[in-house]
Amino acid sequence: ATDPSYTTTGANPNLTSFNVYGAVNGVNIFNGNTVTKSADYGSAWTLTGASQYWINGADYEFVAVVDGNKTVKDSENNDVVITSTTTNASGIPTAITYNSDGATDLLCARVVRNDNEDTSVVPFGFTHLLSKVKFSVKNTTAAAATNYRIVLTSAQITGALKSNTYNVGETSAWATVNTTDNTKDFTLEDLTVNSAATQYHSKELLLLPGVNV
């Protein structure tokens, strides 16, 4: 299925920024600096703040996070999305704590260059860290039939994982957690399919992946 979560091109891209952390020989050079992109920039990404010079032979490490500085409140005034980012002595994220809101994706990329002799642009290959759950409804009524309508007011997942910590590194993975007091229900409202005989409608949830109890 086509993944509509993020687009970086076109008139209204919805992935227009991420945050980058970087260190050279263990010394912090980027500390969550924002990299932005918009239709005005075409295909270019622009770093906020001062740039850095490359040092040949130096060791570099970069971590980039989408929504890395985003902390918002839900209807009960609870923190959702990223609530904390743990960094090492070089200022590089080692752990990202994420509280699920069902709608905000989380992406991360890590690049290491040892004994660097490459001064080209850093290619961030982002990984989606969440699982997508899709509810699909399709009206299969014959086209000649009178306008039938499928009314589905809501669909719900119960007991989904509420919060977890992603460990950033060579073997990046979500932490092992227990579900006690760490679950949340997610509801999708109004999946109604209207009168068109073969109209297809789907809605998605972005949830924390499998649980290790």
PyMOL CGO cylinders between C-alpha atoms (Angstrom):
from pymol import cmd
from pymol.cgo import CYLINDER

trace = [
    CYLINDER, 0.00, 0.00, 0.00, 1.11, 3.54, -0.66, 0.3, 1, 1, 1, 1, 1, 1,
    CYLINDER, 1.11, 3.54, -0.66, 2.48, 5.06, 2.53, 0.3, 1, 1, 1, 1, 1, 1,
    CYLINDER, 2.48, 5.06, 2.53, 1.11, 8.60, 2.90, 0.3, 1, 1, 1, 1, 1, 1,
    CYLINDER, 1.11, 8.60, 2.90, 2.83, 9.25, 6.23, 0.3, 1, 1, 1, 1, 1, 1,
    CYLINDER, 2.83, 9.25, 6.23, 5.47, 11.59, 4.84, 0.3, 1, 1, 1, 1, 1, 1,
    CYLINDER, 5.47, 11.59, 4.84, 6.18, 13.41, 1.61, 0.3, 1, 1, 1, 1, 1, 1,
    CYLINDER, 6.18, 13.41, 1.61, 9.22, 15.61, 0.99, 0.3, 1, 1, 1, 1, 1, 1,
    CYLINDER, 9.22, 15.61, 0.99, 8.32, 16.97, -2.43, 0.3, 1, 1, 1, 1, 1, 1,
    CYLINDER, 8.32, 16.97, -2.43, 5.43, 18.77, -4.08, 0.3, 1, 1, 1, 1, 1, 1,
    CYLINDER, 5.43, 18.77, -4.08, 3.58, 21.92, -3.18, 0.3, 1, 1, 1, 1, 1, 1,
    CYLINDER, 3.58, 21.92, -3.18, 2.72, 20.89, 0.40, 0.3, 1, 1, 1, 1, 1, 1,
    CYLINDER, 2.72, 20.89, 0.40, 5.27, 18.42, 1.78, 0.3, 1, 1, 1, 1, 1, 1,
    CYLINDER, 5.27, 18.42, 1.78, 4.45, 17.20, 5.27, 0.3, 1, 1, 1, 1, 1, 1,
    CYLINDER, 4.45, 17.20, 5.27, 7.98, 16.13, 6.16, 0.3, 1, 1, 1, 1, 1, 1,
    CYLINDER, 7.98, 16.13, 6.16, 9.68, 19.49, 6.28, 0.3, 1, 1, 1, 1, 1, 1,
    CYLINDER, 9.68, 19.49, 6.28, 12.12, 19.17, 9.17, 0.3, 1, 1, 1, 1, 1, 1,
    CYLINDER, 12.12, 19.17, 9.17, 14.14, 16.88, 11.38, 0.3, 1, 1, 1, 1, 1, 1,
    CYLINDER, 14.14, 16.88, 11.38, 16.69, 17.33, 14.14, 0.3, 1, 1, 1, 1, 1, 1,
    CYLINDER, 16.69, 17.33, 14.14, 20.34, 16.36, 13.80, 0.3, 1, 1, 1, 1, 1, 1,
    CYLINDER, 20.34, 16.36, 13.80, 22.90, 15.53, 16.46, 0.3, 1, 1, 1, 1, 1, 1,
    CYLINDER, 22.90, 15.53, 16.46, 26.59, 15.16, 15.63, 0.3, 1, 1, 1, 1, 1, 1,
    CYLINDER, 26.59, 15.16, 15.63, 30.03, 14.67, 17.15, 0.3, 1, 1, 1, 1, 1, 1,
    CYLINDER, 30.03, 14.67, 17.15, 33.57, 14.68, 15.77, 0.3, 1, 1, 1, 1, 1, 1,
    CYLINDER, 33.57, 14.68, 15.77, 36.22, 12.75, 17.71, 0.3, 1, 1, 1, 1, 1, 1,
    CYLINDER, 36.22, 12.75, 17.71, 33.82, 12.70, 20.65, 0.3, 1, 1, 1, 1, 1, 1,
    CYLINDER, 33.82, 12.70, 20.65, 33.20, 16.46, 20.64, 0.3, 1, 1, 1, 1, 1, 1,
    CYLINDER, 33.20, 16.46, 20.64, 29.64, 17.67, 20.11, 0.3, 1, 1, 1, 1, 1, 1,
    CYLINDER, 29.64, 17.67, 20.11, 29.10, 19.79, 16.97, 0.3, 1, 1, 1, 1, 1, 1,
    CYLINDER, 29.10, 19.79, 16.97, 25.32, 19.53, 16.44, 0.3, 1, 1, 1, 1, 1, 1,
    CYLINDER, 25.32, 19.53, 16.44, 22.86, 19.37, 19.32, 0.3, 1, 1, 1, 1, 1, 1,
    CYLINDER, 22.86, 19.37, 19.32, 19.40, 18.85, 17.89, 0.3, 1, 1, 1, 1, 1, 1,
    CYLINDER, 19.40, 18.85, 17.89, 19.87, 21.49, 15.18, 0.3, 1, 1, 1, 1, 1, 1,
    CYLINDER, 19.87, 21.49, 15.18, 16.86, 21.69, 12.90, 0.3, 1, 1, 1, 1, 1, 1,
    CYLINDER, 16.86, 21.69, 12.90, 17.16, 20.79, 9.23, 0.3, 1, 1, 1, 1, 1, 1,
    CYLINDER, 17.16, 20.79, 9.23, 14.28, 22.18, 7.19, 0.3, 1, 1, 1, 1, 1, 1,
    CYLINDER, 14.28, 22.18, 7.19, 12.80, 21.81, 3.74, 0.3, 1, 1, 1, 1, 1, 1,
    CYLINDER, 12.80, 21.81, 3.74, 9.87, 23.46, 2.01, 0.3, 1, 1, 1, 1, 1, 1,
    CYLINDER, 9.87, 23.46, 2.01, 8.51, 23.97, -1.47, 0.3, 1, 1, 1, 1, 1, 1,
    CYLINDER, 8.51, 23.97, -1.47, 10.50, 27.21, -1.58, 0.3, 1, 1, 1, 1, 1, 1,
    CYLINDER, 10.50, 27.21, -1.58, 13.76, 25.27, -1.25, 0.3, 1, 1, 1, 1, 1, 1,
    CYLINDER, 13.76, 25.27, -1.25, 13.00, 22.80, -4.02, 0.3, 1, 1, 1, 1, 1, 1,
    CYLINDER, 13.00, 22.80, -4.02, 14.98, 19.67, -3.27, 0.3, 1, 1, 1, 1, 1, 1,
    CYLINDER, 14.98, 19.67, -3.27, 17.42, 21.32, -0.85, 0.3, 1, 1, 1, 1, 1, 1,
    CYLINDER, 17.42, 21.32, -0.85, 17.61, 20.78, 2.90, 0.3, 1, 1, 1, 1, 1, 1,
    CYLINDER, 17.61, 20.78, 2.90, 18.84, 23.71, 4.98, 0.3, 1, 1, 1, 1, 1, 1,
    CYLINDER, 18.84, 23.71, 4.98, 20.58, 23.46, 8.35, 0.3, 1, 1, 1, 1, 1, 1,
    CYLINDER, 20.58, 23.46, 8.35, 19.59, 25.95, 11.02, 0.3, 1, 1, 1, 1, 1, 1,
    CYLINDER, 19.59, 25.95, 11.02, 22.59, 27.50, 12.72, 0.3, 1, 1, 1, 1, 1, 1,
    CYLINDER, 22.59, 27.50, 12.72, 26.30, 27.50, 11.95, 0.3, 1, 1, 1, 1, 1, 1,
    CYLINDER, 26.30, 27.50, 11.95, 27.75, 24.85, 9.66, 0.3, 1, 1, 1, 1, 1, 1,
    CYLINDER, 27.75, 24.85, 9.66, 30.89, 22.86, 10.43, 0.3, 1, 1, 1, 1, 1, 1,
    CYLINDER, 30.89, 22.86, 10.43, 34.03, 22.13, 8.45, 0.3, 1, 1, 1, 1, 1, 1,
    CYLINDER, 34.03, 22.13, 8.45, 35.01, 18.56, 7.67, 0.3, 1, 1, 1, 1, 1, 1,
    CYLINDER, 35.01, 18.56, 7.67, 38.19, 17.25, 9.32, 0.3, 1, 1, 1, 1, 1, 1,
    CYLINDER, 38.19, 17.25, 9.32, 39.98, 14.56, 7.35, 0.3, 1, 1, 1, 1, 1, 1,
    CYLINDER, 39.98, 14.56, 7.35, 40.84, 11.48, 9.37, 0.3, 1, 1, 1, 1, 1, 1,
    CYLINDER, 40.84, 11.48, 9.37, 38.41, 12.34, 12.16, 0.3, 1, 1, 1, 1, 1, 1,
    CYLINDER, 38.41, 12.34, 12.16, 35.71, 10.06, 13.53, 0.3, 1, 1, 1, 1, 1, 1,
    CYLINDER, 35.71, 10.06, 13.53, 32.15, 11.31, 13.00, 0.3, 1, 1, 1, 1, 1, 1,
    CYLINDER, 32.15, 11.31, 13.00, 28.82, 10.16, 14.36, 0.3, 1, 1, 1, 1, 1, 1,
    CYLINDER, 28.82, 10.16, 14.36, 25.43, 11.58, 13.42, 0.3, 1, 1, 1, 1, 1, 1,
    CYLINDER, 25.43, 11.58, 13.42, 21.92, 10.79, 14.60, 0.3, 1, 1, 1, 1, 1, 1,
    CYLINDER, 21.92, 10.79, 14.60, 18.85, 12.39, 13.02, 0.3, 1, 1, 1, 1, 1, 1,
    CYLINDER, 18.85, 12.39, 13.02, 15.35, 12.20, 14.48, 0.3, 1, 1, 1, 1, 1, 1,
    CYLINDER, 15.35, 12.20, 14.48, 12.02, 13.23, 12.97, 0.3, 1, 1, 1, 1, 1, 1,
    CYLINDER, 12.02, 13.23, 12.97, 9.84, 14.95, 15.58, 0.3, 1, 1, 1, 1, 1, 1,
    CYLINDER, 9.84, 14.95, 15.58, 12.89, 14.95, 17.85, 0.3, 1, 1, 1, 1, 1, 1,
    CYLINDER, 12.89, 14.95, 17.85, 11.82, 18.09, 19.71, 0.3, 1, 1, 1, 1, 1, 1,
    CYLINDER, 11.82, 18.09, 19.71, 8.09, 17.49, 19.69, 0.3, 1, 1, 1, 1, 1, 1,
    CYLINDER, 8.09, 17.49, 19.69, 6.30, 17.15, 23.02, 0.3, 1, 1, 1, 1, 1, 1,
    CYLINDER, 6.30, 17.15, 23.02, 2.59, 17.87, 23.08, 0.3, 1, 1, 1, 1, 1, 1,
    CYLINDER, 2.59, 17.87, 23.08, -0.33, 17.18, 25.42, 0.3, 1, 1, 1, 1, 1, 1,
    CYLINDER, -0.33, 17.18, 25.42, -3.34, 14.96, 24.86, 0.3, 1, 1, 1, 1, 1, 1,
    CYLINDER, -3.34, 14.96, 24.86, -6.90, 15.65, 26.04, 0.3, 1, 1, 1, 1, 1, 1,
    CYLINDER, -6.90, 15.65, 26.04, -5.99, 14.50, 29.56, 0.3, 1, 1, 1, 1, 1, 1,
    CYLINDER, -5.99, 14.50, 29.56, -2.90, 16.74, 29.62, 0.3, 1, 1, 1, 1, 1, 1,
    CYLINDER, -2.90, 16.74, 29.62, -0.53, 13.77, 29.37, 0.3, 1, 1, 1, 1, 1, 1,
    CYLINDER, -0.53, 13.77, 29.37, 2.71, 14.06, 27.45, 0.3, 1, 1, 1, 1, 1, 1,
    CYLINDER, 2.71, 14.06, 27.45, 2.64, 12.28, 24.11, 0.3, 1, 1, 1, 1, 1, 1,
    CYLINDER, 2.64, 12.28, 24.11, 5.19, 11.62, 21.37, 0.3, 1, 1, 1, 1, 1, 1,
    CYLINDER, 5.19, 11.62, 21.37, 8.80, 12.15, 22.51, 0.3, 1, 1, 1, 1, 1, 1,
    CYLINDER, 8.80, 12.15, 22.51, 9.07, 12.89, 26.21, 0.3, 1, 1, 1, 1, 1, 1,
    CYLINDER, 9.07, 12.89, 26.21, 12.84, 12.63, 26.66, 0.3, 1, 1, 1, 1, 1, 1,
    CYLINDER, 12.84, 12.63, 26.66, 16.06, 12.06, 24.74, 0.3, 1, 1, 1, 1, 1, 1,
    CYLINDER, 16.06, 12.06, 24.74, 19.09, 10.66, 26.57, 0.3, 1, 1, 1, 1, 1, 1,
    CYLINDER, 19.09, 10.66, 26.57, 22.47, 11.63, 25.14, 0.3, 1, 1, 1, 1, 1, 1,
    CYLINDER, 22.47, 11.63, 25.14, 26.02, 10.43, 25.72, 0.3, 1, 1, 1, 1, 1, 1,
    CYLINDER, 26.02, 10.43, 25.72, 29.03, 12.59, 26.63, 0.3, 1, 1, 1, 1, 1, 1,
    CYLINDER, 29.03, 12.59, 26.63, 29.32, 13.61, 22.96, 0.3, 1, 1, 1, 1, 1, 1,
    CYLINDER, 29.32, 13.61, 22.96, 25.73, 14.85, 22.85, 0.3, 1, 1, 1, 1, 1, 1,
    CYLINDER, 25.73, 14.85, 22.85, 24.55, 11.98, 20.63, 0.3, 1, 1, 1, 1, 1, 1,
    CYLINDER, 24.55, 11.98, 20.63, 21.14, 10.43, 21.46, 0.3, 1, 1, 1, 1, 1, 1,
    CYLINDER, 21.14, 10.43, 21.46, 21.40, 6.96, 22.94, 0.3, 1, 1, 1, 1, 1, 1,
    CYLINDER, 21.40, 6.96, 22.94, 17.77, 6.53, 23.98, 0.3, 1, 1, 1, 1, 1, 1,
    CYLINDER, 17.77, 6.53, 23.98, 14.49, 8.09, 22.86, 0.3, 1, 1, 1, 1, 1, 1,
    CYLINDER, 14.49, 8.09, 22.86, 11.40, 7.72, 25.05, 0.3, 1, 1, 1, 1, 1, 1,
    CYLINDER, 11.40, 7.72, 25.05, 8.18, 7.81, 23.03, 0.3, 1, 1, 1, 1, 1, 1,
    CYLINDER, 8.18, 7.81, 23.03, 4.57, 8.02, 24.25, 0.3, 1, 1, 1, 1, 1, 1,
    CYLINDER, 4.57, 8.02, 24.25, 2.18, 6.95, 21.54, 0.3, 1, 1, 1, 1, 1, 1,
    CYLINDER, 2.18, 6.95, 21.54, -0.60, 9.19, 20.26, 0.3, 1, 1, 1, 1, 1, 1,
    CYLINDER, -0.60, 9.19, 20.26, -1.55, 6.87, 17.40, 0.3, 1, 1, 1, 1, 1, 1,
    CYLINDER, -1.55, 6.87, 17.40, -0.95, 9.51, 14.74, 0.3, 1, 1, 1, 1, 1, 1,
    CYLINDER, -0.95, 9.51, 14.74, 2.62, 10.80, 14.96, 0.3, 1, 1, 1, 1, 1, 1,
    CYLINDER, 2.62, 10.80, 14.96, 5.30, 8.73, 13.29, 0.3, 1, 1, 1, 1, 1, 1,
    CYLINDER, 5.30, 8.73, 13.29, 8.84, 8.42, 14.61, 0.3, 1, 1, 1, 1, 1, 1,
    CYLINDER, 8.84, 8.42, 14.61, 11.87, 8.10, 12.34, 0.3, 1, 1, 1, 1, 1, 1,
    CYLINDER, 11.87, 8.10, 12.34, 15.54, 7.80, 13.18, 0.3, 1, 1, 1, 1, 1, 1,
    CYLINDER, 15.54, 7.80, 13.18, 18.80, 7.60, 11.23, 0.3, 1, 1, 1, 1, 1, 1,
    CYLINDER, 18.80, 7.60, 11.23, 22.39, 6.98, 12.36, 0.3, 1, 1, 1, 1, 1, 1,
    CYLINDER, 22.39, 6.98, 12.36, 25.55, 7.52, 10.32, 0.3, 1, 1, 1, 1, 1, 1,
    CYLINDER, 25.55, 7.52, 10.32, 29.11, 6.74, 11.45, 0.3, 1, 1, 1, 1, 1, 1,
    CYLINDER, 29.11, 6.74, 11.45, 32.24, 7.72, 9.52, 0.3, 1, 1, 1, 1, 1, 1,
    CYLINDER, 32.24, 7.72, 9.52, 35.50, 6.44, 10.99, 0.3, 1, 1, 1, 1, 1, 1,
    CYLINDER, 35.50, 6.44, 10.99, 38.81, 7.94, 9.82, 0.3, 1, 1, 1, 1, 1, 1,
    CYLINDER, 38.81, 7.94, 9.82, 36.72, 10.24, 7.65, 0.3, 1, 1, 1, 1, 1, 1,
    CYLINDER, 36.72, 10.24, 7.65, 37.99, 11.16, 4.22, 0.3, 1, 1, 1, 1, 1, 1,
    CYLINDER, 37.99, 11.16, 4.22, 34.55, 11.75, 2.75, 0.3, 1, 1, 1, 1, 1, 1,
    CYLINDER, 34.55, 11.75, 2.75, 33.41, 15.38, 2.76, 0.3, 1, 1, 1, 1, 1, 1,
    CYLINDER, 33.41, 15.38, 2.76, 30.21, 14.78, 0.82, 0.3, 1, 1, 1, 1, 1, 1,
    CYLINDER, 30.21, 14.78, 0.82, 26.67, 15.33, 2.07, 0.3, 1, 1, 1, 1, 1, 1,
    CYLINDER, 26.67, 15.33, 2.07, 25.66, 12.98, 4.90, 0.3, 1, 1, 1, 1, 1, 1,
    CYLINDER, 25.66, 12.98, 4.90, 23.04, 10.55, 3.54, 0.3, 1, 1, 1, 1, 1, 1,
    CYLINDER, 23.04, 10.55, 3.54, 20.46, 9.94, 6.25, 0.3, 1, 1, 1, 1, 1, 1,
    CYLINDER, 20.46, 9.94, 6.25, 18.55, 6.72, 5.60, 0.3, 1, 1, 1, 1, 1, 1,
    CYLINDER, 18.55, 6.72, 5.60, 15.60, 7.05, 7.96, 0.3, 1, 1, 1, 1, 1, 1,
    CYLINDER, 15.60, 7.05, 7.96, 13.90, 4.05, 9.50, 0.3, 1, 1, 1, 1, 1, 1,
    CYLINDER, 13.90, 4.05, 9.50, 10.24, 4.06, 10.55, 0.3, 1, 1, 1, 1, 1, 1,
    CYLINDER, 10.24, 4.06, 10.55, 10.21, 2.92, 14.17, 0.3, 1, 1, 1, 1, 1, 1,
    CYLINDER, 10.21, 2.92, 14.17, 6.47, 2.34, 14.58, 0.3, 1, 1, 1, 1, 1, 1,
    CYLINDER, 6.47, 2.34, 14.58, 4.00, -0.21, 13.26, 0.3, 1, 1, 1, 1, 1, 1,
    CYLINDER, 4.00, -0.21, 13.26, 1.13, 0.81, 11.02, 0.3, 1, 1, 1, 1, 1, 1,
    CYLINDER, 1.13, 0.81, 11.02, -2.28, -0.70, 11.70, 0.3, 1, 1, 1, 1, 1, 1,
    CYLINDER, -2.28, -0.70, 11.70, -4.88, -0.05, 9.02, 0.3, 1, 1, 1, 1, 1, 1,
    CYLINDER, -4.88, -0.05, 9.02, -8.64, -0.54, 9.17, 0.3, 1, 1, 1, 1, 1, 1,
    CYLINDER, -8.64, -0.54, 9.17, -10.14, -0.87, 5.69, 0.3, 1, 1, 1, 1, 1, 1,
    CYLINDER, -10.14, -0.87, 5.69, -13.78, -0.81, 4.63, 0.3, 1, 1, 1, 1, 1, 1,
    CYLINDER, -13.78, -0.81, 4.63, -14.92, -1.48, 1.07, 0.3, 1, 1, 1, 1, 1, 1,
    CYLINDER, -14.92, -1.48, 1.07, -18.43, -1.37, -0.38, 0.3, 1, 1, 1, 1, 1, 1,
    CYLINDER, -18.43, -1.37, -0.38, -18.73, -4.34, -2.76, 0.3, 1, 1, 1, 1, 1, 1,
    CYLINDER, -18.73, -4.34, -2.76, -22.36, -3.74, -3.67, 0.3, 1, 1, 1, 1, 1, 1,
    CYLINDER, -22.36, -3.74, -3.67, -23.10, -4.19, -7.38, 0.3, 1, 1, 1, 1, 1, 1,
    CYLINDER, -23.10, -4.19, -7.38, -22.99, -0.92, -9.28, 0.3, 1, 1, 1, 1, 1, 1,
    CYLINDER, -22.99, -0.92, -9.28, -26.60, -1.34, -10.40, 0.3, 1, 1, 1, 1, 1, 1,
    CYLINDER, -26.60, -1.34, -10.40, -27.86, -1.62, -6.85, 0.3, 1, 1, 1, 1, 1, 1,
    CYLINDER, -27.86, -1.62, -6.85, -29.62, 1.21, -5.05, 0.3, 1, 1, 1, 1, 1, 1,
    CYLINDER, -29.62, 1.21, -5.05, -27.22, 3.41, -3.14, 0.3, 1, 1, 1, 1, 1, 1,
    CYLINDER, -27.22, 3.41, -3.14, -26.18, 1.24, -0.23, 0.3, 1, 1, 1, 1, 1, 1,
    CYLINDER, -26.18, 1.24, -0.23, -24.17, 2.79, 2.59, 0.3, 1, 1, 1, 1, 1, 1,
    CYLINDER, -24.17, 2.79, 2.59, -21.94, 1.03, 5.11, 0.3, 1, 1, 1, 1, 1, 1,
    CYLINDER, -21.94, 1.03, 5.11, -21.96, 2.82, 8.44, 0.3, 1, 1, 1, 1, 1, 1,
    CYLINDER, -21.96, 2.82, 8.44, -19.13, 1.91, 10.78, 0.3, 1, 1, 1, 1, 1, 1,
    CYLINDER, -19.13, 1.91, 10.78, -18.97, 4.42, 13.59, 0.3, 1, 1, 1, 1, 1, 1,
    CYLINDER, -18.97, 4.42, 13.59, -15.72, 3.27, 15.17, 0.3, 1, 1, 1, 1, 1, 1,
    CYLINDER, -15.72, 3.27, 15.17, -13.07, 0.58, 15.43, 0.3, 1, 1, 1, 1, 1, 1,
    CYLINDER, -13.07, 0.58, 15.43, -10.83, 0.09, 18.42, 0.3, 1, 1, 1, 1, 1, 1,
    CYLINDER, -10.83, 0.09, 18.42, -7.59, -1.56, 19.47, 0.3, 1, 1, 1, 1, 1, 1,
    CYLINDER, -7.59, -1.56, 19.47, -7.37, -2.26, 23.19, 0.3, 1, 1, 1, 1, 1, 1,
    CYLINDER, -7.37, -2.26, 23.19, -4.28, -2.90, 25.25, 0.3, 1, 1, 1, 1, 1, 1,
    CYLINDER, -4.28, -2.90, 25.25, -1.77, -1.39, 22.83, 0.3, 1, 1, 1, 1, 1, 1,
    CYLINDER, -1.77, -1.39, 22.83, 1.58, -0.33, 24.22, 0.3, 1, 1, 1, 1, 1, 1,
    CYLINDER, 1.58, -0.33, 24.22, 1.54, 3.23, 25.54, 0.3, 1, 1, 1, 1, 1, 1,
    CYLINDER, 1.54, 3.23, 25.54, 5.23, 4.04, 26.00, 0.3, 1, 1, 1, 1, 1, 1,
    CYLINDER, 5.23, 4.04, 26.00, 8.65, 2.59, 25.27, 0.3, 1, 1, 1, 1, 1, 1,
    CYLINDER, 8.65, 2.59, 25.27, 12.28, 3.60, 24.84, 0.3, 1, 1, 1, 1, 1, 1,
    CYLINDER, 12.28, 3.60, 24.84, 14.19, 3.19, 21.59, 0.3, 1, 1, 1, 1, 1, 1,
    CYLINDER, 14.19, 3.19, 21.59, 17.89, 2.47, 22.05, 0.3, 1, 1, 1, 1, 1, 1,
    CYLINDER, 17.89, 2.47, 22.05, 19.93, 4.14, 19.32, 0.3, 1, 1, 1, 1, 1, 1,
    CYLINDER, 19.93, 4.14, 19.32, 23.13, 2.41, 18.25, 0.3, 1, 1, 1, 1, 1, 1,
    CYLINDER, 23.13, 2.41, 18.25, 24.64, -0.32, 16.10, 0.3, 1, 1, 1, 1, 1, 1,
    CYLINDER, 24.64, -0.32, 16.10, 21.94, -2.76, 17.21, 0.3, 1, 1, 1, 1, 1, 1,
    CYLINDER, 21.94, -2.76, 17.21, 19.12, -0.23, 17.49, 0.3, 1, 1, 1, 1, 1, 1,
    CYLINDER, 19.12, -0.23, 17.49, 15.99, -1.69, 19.04, 0.3, 1, 1, 1, 1, 1, 1,
    CYLINDER, 15.99, -1.69, 19.04, 13.06, -0.98, 21.31, 0.3, 1, 1, 1, 1, 1, 1,
    CYLINDER, 13.06, -0.98, 21.31, 13.58, -1.84, 24.97, 0.3, 1, 1, 1, 1, 1, 1,
    CYLINDER, 13.58, -1.84, 24.97, 12.00, -4.90, 26.56, 0.3, 1, 1, 1, 1, 1, 1,
    CYLINDER, 12.00, -4.90, 26.56, 9.02, -3.72, 28.57, 0.3, 1, 1, 1, 1, 1, 1,
    CYLINDER, 9.02, -3.72, 28.57, 6.21, -5.04, 30.71, 0.3, 1, 1, 1, 1, 1, 1,
    CYLINDER, 6.21, -5.04, 30.71, 2.64, -4.06, 29.86, 0.3, 1, 1, 1, 1, 1, 1,
    CYLINDER, 2.64, -4.06, 29.86, 1.62, -3.46, 33.48, 0.3, 1, 1, 1, 1, 1, 1,
    CYLINDER, 1.62, -3.46, 33.48, 0.21, 0.08, 33.66, 0.3, 1, 1, 1, 1, 1, 1,
    CYLINDER, 0.21, 0.08, 33.66, 1.65, 0.70, 30.19, 0.3, 1, 1, 1, 1, 1, 1,
    CYLINDER, 1.65, 0.70, 30.19, -1.25, 0.13, 27.82, 0.3, 1, 1, 1, 1, 1, 1,
    CYLINDER, -1.25, 0.13, 27.82, -3.57, 2.44, 25.95, 0.3, 1, 1, 1, 1, 1, 1,
    CYLINDER, -3.57, 2.44, 25.95, -6.72, 2.03, 23.85, 0.3, 1, 1, 1, 1, 1, 1,
    CYLINDER, -6.72, 2.03, 23.85, -6.91, 3.61, 20.40, 0.3, 1, 1, 1, 1, 1, 1,
    CYLINDER, -6.91, 3.61, 20.40, -10.14, 4.37, 18.56, 0.3, 1, 1, 1, 1, 1, 1,
    CYLINDER, -10.14, 4.37, 18.56, -10.71, 5.33, 14.93, 0.3, 1, 1, 1, 1, 1, 1,
    CYLINDER, -10.71, 5.33, 14.93, -13.93, 7.26, 14.44, 0.3, 1, 1, 1, 1, 1, 1,
    CYLINDER, -13.93, 7.26, 14.44, -16.28, 7.12, 11.46, 0.3, 1, 1, 1, 1, 1, 1,
    CYLINDER, -16.28, 7.12, 11.46, -15.10, 4.62, 8.87, 0.3, 1, 1, 1, 1, 1, 1,
    CYLINDER, -15.10, 4.62, 8.87, -18.37, 5.02, 6.97, 0.3, 1, 1, 1, 1, 1, 1,
    CYLINDER, -18.37, 5.02, 6.97, -18.38, 4.19, 3.26, 0.3, 1, 1, 1, 1, 1, 1,
    CYLINDER, -18.38, 4.19, 3.26, -20.92, 6.23, 1.33, 0.3, 1, 1, 1, 1, 1, 1,
    CYLINDER, -20.92, 6.23, 1.33, -23.14, 5.40, -1.63, 0.3, 1, 1, 1, 1, 1, 1,
    CYLINDER, -23.14, 5.40, -1.63, -20.60, 4.82, -4.40, 0.3, 1, 1, 1, 1, 1, 1,
    CYLINDER, -20.60, 4.82, -4.40, -20.88, 1.12, -5.11, 0.3, 1, 1, 1, 1, 1, 1,
    CYLINDER, -20.88, 1.12, -5.11, -17.17, 0.31, -4.78, 0.3, 1, 1, 1, 1, 1, 1,
    CYLINDER, -17.17, 0.31, -4.78, -15.96, 3.21, -2.68, 0.3, 1, 1, 1, 1, 1, 1,
    CYLINDER, -15.96, 3.21, -2.68, -12.97, 2.27, -0.54, 0.3, 1, 1, 1, 1, 1, 1,
    CYLINDER, -12.97, 2.27, -0.54, -12.10, 3.98, 2.72, 0.3, 1, 1, 1, 1, 1, 1,
    CYLINDER, -12.10, 3.98, 2.72, -9.30, 3.31, 5.17, 0.3, 1, 1, 1, 1, 1, 1,
    CYLINDER, -9.30, 3.31, 5.17, -7.84, 4.86, 8.29, 0.3, 1, 1, 1, 1, 1, 1,
    CYLINDER, -7.84, 4.86, 8.29, -4.57, 4.14, 10.02, 0.3, 1, 1, 1, 1, 1, 1,
    CYLINDER, -4.57, 4.14, 10.02, -2.97, 4.04, 13.44, 0.3, 1, 1, 1, 1, 1, 1,
    CYLINDER, -2.97, 4.04, 13.44, 0.77, 4.31, 14.05, 0.3, 1, 1, 1, 1, 1, 1,
    CYLINDER, 0.77, 4.31, 14.05, 1.55, 2.27, 17.14, 0.3, 1, 1, 1, 1, 1, 1,
    CYLINDER, 1.55, 2.27, 17.14, 4.53, 1.04, 19.10, 0.3, 1, 1, 1, 1, 1, 1,
    CYLINDER, 4.53, 1.04, 19.10, 5.65, -2.37, 17.80, 0.3, 1, 1, 1, 1, 1, 1,
    CYLINDER, 5.65, -2.37, 17.80, 5.43, -5.76, 19.52, 0.3, 1, 1, 1, 1, 1, 1,
    CYLINDER, 5.43, -5.76, 19.52, 5.65, -6.13, 23.25, 0.3, 1, 1, 1, 1, 1, 1,
    CYLINDER, 5.65, -6.13, 23.25, 8.10, -8.33, 25.14, 0.3, 1, 1, 1, 1, 1, 1,
    CYLINDER, 8.10, -8.33, 25.14, 6.57, -9.15, 28.52, 0.3, 1, 1, 1, 1, 1, 1,
]
cmd.load_cgo(trace, "trace")
